Amino acid sequence: MGGLAPLLASLLAVDMRATLRRTRRTALFSAIAGLFLLTAYGAGVAAITVWLSTQMSMVAALGLVAIFALTIALILIAVLMMKNRADERRRREASAGNRTLMITAAFSALPFLMKSRPLMAAALTGGAALLALRLLGGSSDDPVPPAE
């Protein structure tokens, strides 16, 4: 109880109303700022289009702005796909490392399991169940379910 009392005291000292008020205020001001940012973006695109229309025809200016926006969108999508692929590769590598660590831990615990008959029986039963699950296709490392 000695370690729990200071934690409870600090939790009770936090003014929840002030935190809620601050969070609401931040959300409201962020939404208003976002609205003005979108307005500025739209006005900027319109200004560039109008300026380009003085240099070339209106259709060409609109087409150029559209092509520019499409190019930026495709670049952003490509970057996002590369980042997702890198994250997935990192997750798979971490999973493989965890699997190796679990296998090592299982082999290091093997002498203890061999000394105790109930533990050895439980380990054999669990291993057989895991093997049957893998053979029947109940568990897979692939996060995408097979298509039917």
Secondary structure, 3 states (H helix, E strand, C coil): CCCHHHHHHHHHHCCHHHHHHHHHHHHHHHHHHHHHHHHHHHHHHHHHHHHHHHHCCHHHHHHHHHHHHHHHHHHHHHHHHHHHHHHHHHHHHHHHHHHHHHHHHHHHHHHHHHHCHHHHHHHHHHHHHHHHHHHCCCCCCCCCCCCC
